[in-house]
Amino acid sequence: MTRLKTRWVIFGGLFLMITLSYLLNVRFESVASPEVQKSYTYIEDLPEGSVIMVSFDHEASSLPEIQPLALVVLRHAFKNNLKIIGVSLFAEGTAIGYRLLSQTASEFDKRYGTDYVFLGFKPQQISAILGMGESIRHVFPEDYLGTPTDEIPVMHGIVNYDQVEMVVSITDGALTVHWIEYVGSQYHQQVMAALTAAMITTYDPYLASGQLFSVVGGLKGAAEYENLLGQPGGGNRGMLAQTSAHLYVIVLIIIGNILYFRDRKRGKE
């Protein structure tokens, strides 16, 4: 078999494995890490009607990993009848955030303006974060759809972070640091991060110091959270596909070594 044909077989097999994994609706059994459990317990214990702010601080390129994280947190909040204020510190996350919020809200028959609102994107992240500490309306005089903030029912009585229980930053980069260093330190607000696996170690110092309340990291964190919620979704499917791909590569390595030593033995003979 030529090298080109071998590559086609290898990558074709990998594609088939991943496709089949995503088609299967299998729950990925795992024990929730302390940080995921802490995140889940905090939101679970909030009284109905409590307000949380969810910030979509990510690029479109990270959506395959970010979407399961965002959906499981939003589903938990809507399931417990919490109110959500959506914002974005990154321009690319704006349309994605609005779509994910609307998609999840429709699953729970939640109404825009009454149960949730999406205020949209503001440049100059630090100025926006600090400004909302004084008045959210001054920073966002109207929402993403152009409706005056004062006319939106869910915003009635919401002045600043004092009326918000927690800020959840959904991120693939360092923007959560702004929430931690300004909202957490200056306004004593709880900050939770739902982030890609590659960024977990970046936030370890903030977790160790207590400046960051908790994290839900990567597809594994999303799968653990889904299991706690009892609603398997993209995290479980992603972990199954990832595990299948790793096992496939391990099998290829074993086969490759067997063929190598077989050919080496024949050469000596």
N, C-alpha and C positions, 0 to 999 in steps of 0.2 A: 504493500500500500504506500503510495507516494505521500510526501509530507503535506501537500495541499489537501488531499483526501482525508488524511488523518485529522487535520485541523477542522475540516467540515464536520466530521463525525463527533469530535470532542465538543465543539461549540453547539452543534445541533443537539447532542445529548443534554448539555447543560440547559439549553433553552427549553427542551421538553420537560426536564425535571422541575424547573422553576414554574413553568406554565401549569403543570399538573398540581403543583403545591398550592398555587393561588386558586385553582378551581375547587380544591378540597376544603370543606368547612370543618376543619379540625381545631380543637382547642389545644393550645400549647400550654401544657401543665408546667407551672413554675411557682416558686415561693416568692412572694413580694419582698423586695428589699426594704430595709427600714425607711429609706427616704420616700419610696413610693407609698408605703403604708402610712407614713406621716402626712403626705399630701392628700391621700384619700380620706383619712380620718378627719382632717381639718375641714375639708369641704362637706363631708358627710355630717359633721356636727353643727354646721351653720344653721340657724333658724330659717324657716321658709321666709322668702321676701328679702333676705339679705342681698346686698349688692357686691358683686366682684367686678373688677376691671380686667379685661383680657386684652393684651397687646400683642399684635402679630408683627414680630420684629425679625422677619426672615425674608430670604430671597425665594423666587419661584423654583430655582434649581434644586432646593432641598425638600420640595413638596412630598416626594415619596416617603420620606422619613418623618417630616413635620406633620403631615395630614393625620395619621393615626393618633399622634400625641394630642393635637388640637381637638380632634373629634371626641376622644374619650373624656377629656376635661369638660368640654362643652356639654356632652351628654350627661355627665354626672351633675353638672350645675342645673341643667334644665329638668332633669329627673327629680331633683330635690326642690324644685320651684324657686331657684335663686334668680335674681335679676342680673343681667349682664350688660356692662358698658364696654363696647369694643372700640379699640383705637389701634393705630399703627405708627411705629417710629421709623418704618422703612417703606419707601414708596411701593416696592414690589409686593409687599404683604397686604396692601390695602384692598385690592379687588379680591384677593384670595380670602382674606379675613371676612369680608362681607359675604362671600359665597358660602364659606364654611358655617358661619353663624346662621345664615338663612336656611341652609340645608338641614342643620341640626334642629333648629327651631321648628321646622315643618314636621319633623319626626315626633315632636312632643306637643304639637298644636299650639305653639307659643306665637304670640302676636308681636309684630314689630311695633315699637313705640310704647307698648304696654309691658312686655316682658323683657325686651332687650332693645338695644339701640347700637348703631355703629356710627361713631363720630368721624372716622376717617383718619387721614394722615396729616401731620404737621411737620414741616422741616424744622431744622434747629432743635434736635431732640432734647437737649438739656434745658433750653428755654421753655419748651412745651411742658416738660415734666415739672419744672419748678413753677411754671405758671398755673398748672392745674392744682398745685398745692394751695394756691390762693383762691382761684376761681376757675372751675372747668368751663363755665359758660364764656368767660373772656377768651380762653384759648380756642374753644370750639363754639362760636356763636351759632353755628348751624351744623346739622349732621351730614353724613356722607351723601344723602339724597337731597340736601338743600333745604330741609325743614328747620326753622328756627328752634334752637335747643330749648327755649322757654316753653315751646308748645308741645314738647314731647312728654307724655305722662310719666314715663319711667325716670325722667330726670327731675321731676318735682321733688324738692327737698334735698337734692344732691348739690352741694356747694363745692366741696373739695374732697380730699382724701379722708376727711374725718367721717364721712358717710359711706366709705368703701371699706369692706372687710379685708380684702386682699387684692394685690396686683399679681396677675399671672402673666409672665412674659414667655411667649412661645418664640423661640429663637434658634438660629443656626450660627450665631456669632457672638460678639461682645456687647451688644446693645443692652442686655440685661444688667450689665455693670452700672449703667446710668440709673436704672431703677433702684439698684441696691444702694449706690453711693449717695443718691439725692433723696429719693422717696423714703428709703429705709432709714437713713441716718437723720435726715432733717425733719421728716414728718412721721417717723416711727411707724411706718406702714409695713405689714407683712408682705414679703415678695417671694413668690414661687416661680421656678423656671421649668418649662417643658422644652427640652433641648436635644439636639442631635448628639449621637454617641461620641462623636469626635470632640465635642466641647465639654464633656463632663469633667475632665481633669482640670480644665481652666477655672472652674467654679469651686473646686475643692477648698481653696483657702477661705472663700466666703462662707461655705458651709461650716468649716471648722471654727470660724470666728463667730458664727451665729448671725452674721449679717444677712445671709440668704436662708430663708425658712426651710425650703426643701427643693428637691429636683425630681423630675421624672425624665429619665434619659434614654433616648434611642428607641428602637423597635422593642427591645426587651422590656424597657420601662413601660411602654404603651401596652404590651401584652400583659404584664403583671397588673397594671391598673384595670385593664378590661376584665381580667379574671376576678378582681375584687368587686368590680361593678356587676359582674355576671352577664356581660354583653361582649362576647368575643367579636373582634372586628379586624381592622387592618393590621394591628400590631401582631395578633396571633397568626394571621396569614403570612405576614412578612417574616416572622420568626421561623415558621415552618419552611418557607421558601429558602431562607438563609441557611437553615440547618441542612436542608436537602442538598443545597449547592455545596456546602462544606463537605458533606459525606461523599458526594459525587467526586469532588476533587481528591479526597483521601483515597477513594477506590482507584482513581486514575493513577495516583502516585504508586500504590501497591502494584497495580498491573504493570506500570512502567518499569519498576524495579525488578519484577519477575522476568520480564522480557529482556532486560539488560543483562541480568546474571545468566539467563539461559543462553543468550548470544555469546556472552563472554566465555562460558563453559565450552560451547561448540568451537569457538575460535582456538582455544587451547588444545582441544582434541584434534 
